[in-house]
């Protein structure tokens, strides 16, 4: 607390908490923390309600003025967790933003297992122009990996109302198993919302998405092949 009127009072706050099992009766909890810039803070709690880590794990952006938000977590099936989050760098805050979509793997002791800010699924091609995307859903691939789906503006513009839907599978060690840029699910760059996904029960996913005023379903197998035609079933 400040003791004189000359001291600066600054208050941070957290929001959008997410929780997932630690496979041992406890839970991991992640939340976005806002101060001068946003970060993600993660803590592990035991089945008895005790805080396990002495200090929370704090993830910050890769550059000054980076904002982290839209964090979501799922179990890795081996006592750790995957964290997917948006990482936005404001060149001239708040007008121009370069958006990244990243996934990080964290073990039971709070170590980040993938270096260089994790696996980057979405990165700007031109950092002088607005770019970005939006996270969708994240599911287990049934083999201790993760499948991520997102809305991507690479074929349009972040200032556009529409983009494309992509999906990617990442294994336990951080390898992208499908096309390097992800599998493009939509075809006409007329998606305004991120896709939704459920497991197909065989390390692939069934994707459903809204494009050009129609709803489509697509199945992607464990190897990244689209099984229901190029566009899916309307």
C-alpha positions as CSV (number, residue, x, y, z in Angstrom):
1,X,0.0,0.0,0.0
2,X,1.3,3.5,-0.7
3,X,2.1,5.6,2.4
4,X,2.2,9.1,0.8
5,X,0.2,10.8,-2.0
6,X,3.3,10.8,-4.1
7,X,3.5,7.0,-4.3
8,X,1.9,5.3,-7.2
9,X,-0.9,2.9,-6.5
10,X,-1.1,0.0,-9.0
11,X,-3.5,-2.9,-8.7
12,X,-3.5,-6.0,-10.8
13,X,-6.3,-8.5,-11.2
14,X,-7.0,-11.9,-12.6
15,X,-9.9,-13.3,-14.7
16,X,-11.1,-16.2,-16.9
17,X,-9.8,-19.0,-14.6
18,X,-9.6,-22.5,-16.1
19,X,-9.0,-25.8,-14.3
20,X,-8.1,-29.3,-15.2
21,X,-7.3,-32.5,-13.3
22,X,-3.7,-33.2,-12.4
23,X,-4.5,-37.0,-12.7
24,X,-3.7,-37.3,-8.9
25,X,-6.9,-36.0,-7.3
26,X,-5.8,-32.4,-7.5
27,X,-6.0,-29.7,-10.2
28,X,-4.1,-27.2,-12.3
29,X,-5.6,-23.7,-12.4
30,X,-4.7,-21.1,-15.0
31,X,-5.9,-17.5,-15.2
32,X,-5.1,-14.4,-17.2
33,X,-3.5,-11.8,-14.9
34,X,-3.7,-8.1,-15.9
35,X,-1.2,-5.6,-14.7
36,X,0.7,-3.2,-17.0
37,X,0.5,-6.0,-19.5
38,X,-1.2,-9.4,-19.3
39,X,0.3,-12.7,-18.4
40,X,-0.9,-16.2,-17.6
41,X,-0.4,-17.5,-14.1
42,X,-0.7,-21.2,-13.2
43,X,-0.9,-23.0,-9.9
44,X,-1.3,-26.6,-8.8
45,X,-3.6,-27.6,-5.9
46,X,-3.6,-31.0,-4.2
47,X,-6.7,-33.1,-3.5
48,X,-6.7,-31.7,0.1
49,X,-6.7,-28.1,-1.2
50,X,-3.1,-27.3,-0.5
51,X,-1.1,-25.2,-2.9
52,X,1.7,-27.4,-4.2
53,X,4.0,-24.9,-6.0
54,X,5.7,-22.3,-3.8
55,X,5.2,-19.7,-6.5
56,X,2.8,-19.7,-9.5
57,X,4.2,-20.4,-12.9
58,X,4.1,-17.1,-14.8
59,X,4.1,-17.0,-18.6
60,X,4.8,-13.7,-20.3
61,X,4.8,-12.5,-23.9
62,X,7.8,-12.9,-26.2
63,X,8.2,-9.1,-26.5
64,X,7.7,-5.9,-24.5
65,X,4.0,-4.9,-24.5
66,X,2.9,-8.4,-25.2
67,X,-0.6,-9.3,-24.0
68,X,-1.5,-12.9,-23.2
69,X,-5.2,-13.9,-23.0
70,X,-7.7,-16.6,-24.0
71,X,-5.7,-19.2,-22.1
72,X,-7.2,-22.7,-22.0
73,X,-5.8,-25.9,-20.5
74,X,-6.2,-29.7,-20.9
75,X,-4.5,-32.7,-19.3
76,X,-1.6,-34.4,-21.1
77,X,-2.7,-37.7,-19.6
78,X,0.5,-38.2,-17.7
79,X,0.1,-35.8,-14.8
80,X,1.0,-32.6,-16.7
81,X,-1.0,-30.2,-18.8
82,X,-1.1,-28.4,-22.1
83,X,-1.7,-24.6,-22.2
84,X,-3.0,-22.9,-25.4
85,X,-3.1,-19.1,-25.4
86,X,-3.2,-16.0,-27.6
87,X,-0.1,-13.8,-27.6
88,X,-0.6,-10.3,-29.1
89,X,2.1,-7.7,-29.6
90,X,0.7,-4.1,-30.0
91,X,3.0,-2.1,-32.2
92,X,1.1,1.2,-31.6
93,X,-1.2,0.2,-28.8
94,X,-4.1,-0.4,-29.2
95,X,-4.3,0.1,-33.0
96,X,-2.0,-2.4,-34.6
97,X,-1.7,-5.9,-33.2
98,X,0.4,-8.9,-34.3
99,X,-1.3,-12.1,-33.0
100,X,0.3,-15.4,-32.2
101,X,-1.4,-18.6,-31.2
102,X,0.9,-20.8,-29.0
103,X,0.7,-24.1,-27.1
104,X,2.9,-25.0,-24.2
105,X,3.5,-28.3,-22.4
106,X,3.9,-28.1,-18.6
107,X,4.8,-31.0,-16.3
108,X,3.6,-31.8,-12.8
109,X,6.3,-29.7,-11.2
110,X,5.7,-26.6,-13.2
111,X,8.5,-26.9,-15.8
112,X,7.8,-25.7,-19.3
113,X,8.8,-28.7,-21.6
114,X,8.8,-26.9,-24.9
115,X,11.3,-24.0,-25.4
116,X,10.9,-20.7,-27.2
117,X,7.4,-20.0,-26.0
118,X,6.1,-23.4,-27.0
119,X,4.7,-24.5,-30.3
120,X,3.6,-21.5,-32.4
121,X,0.6,-22.5,-34.6
122,X,-0.2,-19.0,-35.9
123,X,2.4,-16.2,-36.5
124,X,2.2,-13.0,-38.5
125,X,3.8,-13.1,-42.0
126,X,4.3,-9.3,-41.9
127,X,4.8,-7.9,-38.4
128,X,4.2,-4.3,-39.7
129,X,0.6,-5.1,-40.5
130,X,-2.3,-6.3,-38.3
131,X,-2.6,-10.1,-38.1
132,X,-4.0,-12.7,-35.8
133,X,-6.6,-15.3,-35.2
134,X,-8.7,-16.7,-32.4
135,X,-8.5,-19.9,-30.5
136,X,-11.3,-22.4,-30.8
137,X,-11.2,-25.7,-29.0
138,X,-8.5,-28.1,-27.7
139,X,-9.0,-31.8,-27.2
140,X,-6.8,-34.8,-26.4
141,X,-5.8,-36.9,-29.3
142,X,-6.1,-40.0,-27.1
143,X,-2.3,-40.6,-27.3
144,X,-1.1,-38.0,-24.8
145,X,-1.1,-35.3,-27.5
146,X,-3.4,-32.5,-28.3
147,X,-5.6,-31.4,-31.2
148,X,-6.1,-27.6,-31.6
149,X,-8.6,-25.8,-33.8
150,X,-8.7,-22.1,-34.5
151,X,-9.9,-19.2,-36.6
152,X,-7.1,-17.8,-38.8
153,X,-6.9,-14.5,-40.9
154,X,-3.9,-15.5,-43.0
155,X,-6.0,-15.5,-46.2
156,X,-7.9,-12.3,-45.4
157,X,-7.0,-9.7,-42.7
158,X,-7.4,-9.3,-39.0
159,X,-9.5,-6.2,-39.6
160,X,-11.9,-8.4,-41.8
161,X,-15.0,-10.0,-40.2
162,X,-14.1,-13.3,-41.8
163,X,-11.2,-15.8,-41.9
164,X,-10.6,-19.6,-42.2
165,X,-10.7,-22.5,-39.8
166,X,-7.6,-24.6,-39.3
167,X,-6.8,-27.7,-37.2
168,X,-3.5,-29.1,-36.0
169,X,-2.3,-32.2,-34.0
170,X,0.7,-31.9,-31.7
171,X,2.3,-34.9,-30.0
172,X,3.7,-35.2,-26.5
173,X,7.1,-33.9,-27.5
174,X,5.9,-30.8,-29.4
175,X,5.9,-32.1,-32.9
176,X,3.2,-30.9,-35.3
177,X,2.0,-34.1,-37.0
178,X,-0.1,-32.6,-39.8
179,X,0.7,-29.9,-42.4
180,X,3.1,-27.3,-41.0
181,X,0.5,-24.5,-41.2
182,X,-2.3,-26.8,-40.0
183,X,-5.1,-28.4,-42.1
184,X,-7.4,-25.9,-43.6
185,X,-11.0,-26.9,-42.9
186,X,-13.0,-24.1,-44.6
187,X,-12.7,-23.2,-48.3
188,X,-14.1,-19.8,-48.9
189,X,-12.6,-17.6,-46.1
190,X,-16.1,-16.8,-44.9
191,X,-15.8,-18.0,-41.2
192,X,-16.5,-15.5,-38.4
193,X,-16.2,-17.9,-35.5
194,X,-13.6,-20.5,-34.4
195,X,-14.5,-24.1,-35.2
196,X,-15.6,-26.7,-32.6
197,X,-14.2,-30.1,-32.4
198,X,-14.8,-33.5,-30.7
199,X,-12.7,-36.6,-30.9
200,X,-13.4,-39.2,-33.6
201,X,-12.2,-41.9,-31.1
202,X,-9.2,-42.8,-33.3
203,X,-6.7,-39.9,-32.7
204,X,-8.5,-37.7,-35.2
205,X,-11.4,-35.2,-34.8
206,X,-14.8,-34.3,-36.1
207,X,-15.0,-30.5,-36.8
208,X,-18.1,-28.5,-37.1
209,X,-18.1,-24.9,-38.3
210,X,-20.2,-22.1,-39.7
211,X,-19.2,-20.6,-43.1
212,X,-21.2,-18.5,-45.6
213,X,-24.4,-18.9,-43.6
214,X,-24.2,-22.7,-43.6
215,X,-23.1,-25.3,-41.0
216,X,-20.5,-27.9,-42.1
217,X,-19.1,-31.1,-40.6
218,X,-15.7,-32.5,-41.4
219,X,-13.8,-35.4,-40.2
220,X,-10.0,-35.4,-40.1
221,X,-8.2,-38.7,-39.5
222,X,-5.2,-39.3,-37.3
223,X,-2.9,-38.5,-40.2
224,X,-4.6,-35.1,-41.1
225,X,-6.6,-36.3,-44.1
226,X,-10.0,-34.8,-44.6
227,X,-12.4,-37.8,-45.0
228,X,-15.7,-36.1,-45.9
229,X,-14.7,-34.2,-49.1
230,X,-12.9,-31.0,-49.5
231,X,-15.5,-28.9,-47.7
232,X,-17.2,-31.4,-45.5
233,X,-20.9,-32.2,-45.1
234,X,-23.3,-29.3,-45.2
